[in-house]
Amino acid sequence: MPDNQPEISSKFYPLPCMFTLACLFFGFYSMIASVNKDFKTAAIAILVAAIFDGLDGRVARLTRTTSQFGVELDSLCDMVSFGVAPALMAYLWALHPYGSYGWLAAFFYVAITSLRLARVNSQDSDSENKDFVGLPCPAAAAMSVTSVLFSHYLGIVGEVKHISLLLLVYLLSYLMVSTHRYLSFKKPAVGKFRTFQILVGLLLIFILIAAEHEIMLFAICLLYIASGPALAIINKTRKLKQNPPDQQDHLS
């Protein structure tokens, strides 16, 4: 296996890398839009970057063109599109009025994103775990992005100032490096008898997103962000029911 590692890491496959670079392009375009105070366009650009980020890995697996080069390129592009771009957007949109507290919050978000990506790269890639450990950085960026879209829906155009947005940046930073588990939806364990019901449900969600995309995207991201701590509380409750404190005292 070690003898094959240099050969794998030196592979370059143009097709999946083009999807990865498209993710980088829209992340960079988002930063340009943020500098020009066009925050809605900046938000949409990050969402498009997230779509390409989800496609590059699937294209590589379908065409059997996965490589260590592609993995490293993906991490570098994620750092720009889901670390620097949303942090810059958040600073110019909502954190600027807080002075040093604002830009330090934006820097903290970028630093945590880099730590998150480094932790993912250092983990065993052959693990069969279906869940993410910690909030994925594209999901954290999506939460910031949909907050901009939701504010635009409420008629708030341009810069805003609200303490909740400053706290949101710190909350997302914490969740990215937390040990809360988030569903990846890569290999959903669904029985065949439920396939039709899930298809109908997804169709309804698609219709709702098409009708009120600012509200629905914000709600979906909010629910996904909350799912990690919620699952942790549920698991702790189950463990307490299985091993109540008085039972643990008797065992000790």
C-alpha angles and dihedrals in degrees: 000000000000090000091059095048098083091049092051094046092051095054118114121193114184099203101062091035090058089057089049092049089049086058088052092048094056091044090055091044088053090057091051090051091048092053088051089051091243094133098165091057089045090053094048091049091057090050090053089048089054090054092054090045089057092047101049096066093045092049090050092051094045093050093038091237100128115142141162088248090060092048093053093044090050092053093049092049091046089054090058100037099040101024113034099025098053091040091053091045091049092048096049092040105043114349101058095084090060093065115206091001088059100050091040089055089051091049090048089054092051092047093049090049090055090049090048093052092045090052092050092049092050094052124092107278091200093064114128094210109131095202133078116240102223128359112307112243093236088057091049090050090047090056091055091044096050089048087061092048092047091050089050088052089054089055096256104138123178127004121358135193120209129139091223091068091053090050090046091060091053092044093052090047091053094047092052092061097033125106093239112128122233126192114252097195088213095121107016112193099223126153120233092244090064097048095092093048091049091049090053091047092050090049091054091048090050090052091049092049091049091050099043106010096162093056098037097047090049091048094047092050091046092052092048092049090051093046093077097058090037092056090047091054092047092050092048091049091051092050091050091051092050093045109025117197094249089054091050089052091053091049091051 
